[in-house]
């Protein structure tokens, strides 16, 4: 029995790396796995896998997530939004006519899951009877508790000591950042085979495409899915069509139980796509039983401890890999080392 749970979800990895584990399958990114990634580097060419962080533009993709707002910081005299192109020779109380320096400083208000991002294990939990008493509790990966380990405004988080009203005391992305998140990436080019039509990809389709391209996934690999979605987003130039944006390109079919089994059995350390959520947000379905709104999020984040990458830009990397008959590369993708965050922008780099 661990400190936080008596029962774990069927098929989960809770406790596999210790009672207090907060990394999940990122633990599979061992030094040996890093070396496997390094051995894939042959050309010395690097690809940025991030969209500009002010894409997709607007709030059509998610009304809760807003574009970043960039502004100058306040000046030395406390005047807000003025510290930009400031001449030190003219600064009151601090400057001196002999100084030649001109300064600029800025601040950003950023929705952490607006653009290219990691979803942490604190992003999605579930109502689950972890205590074995017949009553469901709100818990996250490895039994960490809502209201205790992850606190929000309704949990009176004002005393968290860092000025946040919501805070992940456990499972925040700072743990992934400290780990480094580096190893072998493997890309599956769905867009090459399926185009940019909106369609579900079940296990049979995924395995057919992988077989056609000679793609092999091994334990500890980070799996990247190129659907073409981020390519379409980039072409929309921060002005996405609010209807079209929700029916673009392929996505993993979360209603295919066999696909969920494949994700479990694959032993991948991370699952990444260039689309919005890896799976589709299809809305209400006809299943009368209690089940997850996003089954792949539930499986990966809540049960298996697999972080999800979303809205990565994979077009250029996919084109180069296809031209050179390759699918593997060194991937370096740490999130921001900001304690307590449940999502994070990043600039992943693939080196081939």
FENZIZI-V363098 format. One line per field, one symbol per residue. ss: DSSP state (H for helix, E for strand, L for the rest). psi: psi as a letter, one per 20 degrees, with the letter a starting at -180 (. if undefined). burial: # if it has 16 or more other C-alpha atoms within 10 Angstrom, else .. A space follows every 10 residues. Layout:
ss = ???
psi = ???
burial = ???
This chain:
ss = LLLLLLLLLL LLLLLLLLLL LLLHHHHHLL HHHHHHHHLL LLLLLEEELE LLLLLLLLLL LLLLLLLLEE EEELLLLLLL LLEEEEEHHH LLLLLLLLLL LEEELEEEEL LLLLLLEEEL LLLLLEEELL LLLLLLEEEL HHHLEELLLE ELHHHLHHHL LLLLLLEELL LLLHHHHHHL LEEEEEEEEH HHHHLLLLEE ELHHHHHHHH HHHLLLLLLL LEEEEELLHH HHHHHLLLLL LLLHHHLLLE EELLLLHHHH HHHHHHLLLE EEELLLLLEL LLLLLLLLLL LLLLHHHHHH HHHHLLEEEE LELLHHHHHH HHHLLLLEEE EELLLLLLLL LLEEELLLEE EL
psi = pahiqhpqqp jrjpihkqhj pjhcihhimr hhhghgghii ohikpqppkp qpijqiqajh hoiipqqqop qqrqrhjipq limplpohij ppihrphipi qpqqqrqpop oikhbprppr ijhpbroqmh ikjjppqora pkjqppigho qahijmjhki ijjqiqpnhq jrihggghhh mpbpqpppmh hhhibjqoqq oagggghggg ghjkppprpi qpppooiigh ggghhiljmq pighhjlprr qpnijohhgh hggghhkqhq pqrjagjgrq nibqajoirp rqhnhhgggg gggikoqppq kqojgggggg gghjlriqrp polqaqmopj qiqpqrnqpp p.
burial = ...##.###. .####....# #########. ..##.###.# #.....#.## #.######.# #...####.. ####...... .###..##.. .......... .........# ########## ######.### ......#.## #######.## ##....#... ....###### #######.## ########## #..#.#.### ###.###.## ..#.#.#..# ########## ####.....# ....##.### ####....## ..##..#### ########## .......... ...####### ########## #####.##.. #....##### #######.## ########## ##
